[in-house]
């Protein structure tokens, strides 16, 4: 996939991308630690190298690349977290009908340049191509930039849940869904 405003590609990640993904995650976590940490992520805790390795092993991690440099990534995984099973979704769907967005990352040097929008557009297009009925995700309640992006793109708030991350100061997460 090529972006309209700049020349970049979104593609499936391979094992060769793990080092760059680790650098991306660390750069974003350093940026967040130096300013407002909207998602509540912590360097060395999440996301980390193992996050990328698992996504690549499962074949569900995609990278946004510009001039062979990784500038963003997204994990699009089938199935749902156990806590999702209890939610009151717009449609009661299971398994292959649902695509869940995880580890949605843009390099700090590329923030506010449309990369996040392109990754989200890619997720929707991928969902359409694979006969997905809904995209679902959870987002920390204070991650206002992400919440704004999701709402702008037609994601509907479903409910708030506790994902068991209180030890990191992350009490409540909002579930969002976009029917496609």
N, C-alpha and C positions, 0 to 999 in steps of 0.2 A: 504494500500500500504506500502510495506517495502522498505527502502533504501538499496542499495547494499553495501555501505561502512560503514554504521553504522545501528544500530537497532532503527528504529523509524517508526512511523505510521502516515499516513495522513487520517483523518476521518472528518465526518460532526460534526460541533460544536453543543453543547447543552447549555442550560441556565446555567448549572453547570460550563461552561468554561468562563463565563463573567468576573469573578474576575481575573482569570489568563490572559485573553486577555487585560484587563485594565493595569495590571502590565507589560505585554509585550509591549504595546503601549507606556507607560510611560518610560520604560527602553530604548526603541529605541529612543524616542524623547530626552531623557537626553543625550544619546550617540551622537545624531546628533548635539545637541546644544553645546556640548563640542568639536566638531571637524568640519568637513565639512558637512553641512546640504544639501546634494544633492537633496532630494525631496522637501525641503522647508516646511516640516511639523513642527508644533508647539505644544508643550505640552499644553493640555487644549483646543486646537482648532481642531486638526486632527492628527491622529485618536484618538478617545476617547471611553469611555465605551459605549456611545450611538451608535457608529459605530458598535461595536460588537453586541449589543442587537438587532439592526435592521437587521444585516446580519443573526443572529440566527433566529429571528422571520420569516424572509423570506426563511429560509432553504437554504441559499447560502453561508454560511461561513464555511470554512474548516480549521482545525488546524493540524499542524505538531507537533507531540508529541514524546518525548524521555524520557523514564523512568517516565511516567505520568507527565512530565513537558512540557508546551506549549513553543515551540521554534520557531514557525512561524505560519503564517496564510495567507489566501487568500480568497477574496470574488469573486465568479463567478456568475454573475447576468445576466439574460435574458433581452433583450431589450437594448435600447441605450439612452444615454443622448441626449437631444434635439439638441445640437450643432453637434452631430455626424450625424444627418440626412442630414446636408448640405455638408458633406465631400464627396470627390470623391474616394470612396472605390474601391478595385479591383473588387468586385462583389457587386451589389446592392441587399442587403439582408435585411430582417426585422424580427422582433419578435423572434421566437424560433430558427431561423437559426443562431442567433448571441449570443455569450457568451462574456460578457465584464468582464475584470479583474479589480478588485478594491482592495485597501488596502492590497497590497502585502508586507508582513512584515516578517523579520527574526530578532530574538533576537540578540542583539549585541554580546553576548557570542558565537553565532553560525555563525557569518558572515564568509564568505570564507571557509565554510565546506560543500558546496553542497546542503544546505537546500533550497535555492532559486531555484536552478536548479530542485530539486525534486518537489517543489511546481508547477513550470512551466510545468514540464513533466506531473504532475497530471492533470493540467488544460487541456492540450492537450488530454490526455487519456480520461478524463471525457467528453470532447467535442466529441471525436470519438464515445464513447459509447452512447451519447445522440443525435446523428445525427446532430451535430452542423456543420455548414459550415465554420464559421470563428470565431476566437478569436480576440477581439479588445480591445484596451486600450489607455489611454492617460498618458503621462509622462512629468513631468516638464522638460523644455528644457535643464536645467543644471544638470539633474540627470544622469550623465555619466555612473556610474556603471550599473544602470538599463537599459539604452539605449544599452549598450554593450551586456548585457545578452539577451535582446530581439532580437537584430540583429543576435547574435550568434545562436539563436534558430529559425531563419527563419522568424521573424516578419519584415514586410516591412513598411518603413516610408510612410505615406499617405500625411499629410500636418500639418501645425501648426495652432493652434486655441487659442483664448482667452476664458478661462473658467470663467472669471469674478472674478479672485482672485488677482487683482492688489493691493488691500489694504494690502495684505500679502507679496507683493513684487514678486508675481508669475505672470509674464506677459504673457508668451507663453508656451503652451503645445504642444508636438508632438503627433499626432495620429499614432498608429501602428496597423497593421493587419497581422494575420497569417491565411491563408486558410488551412483547414484541411479536 
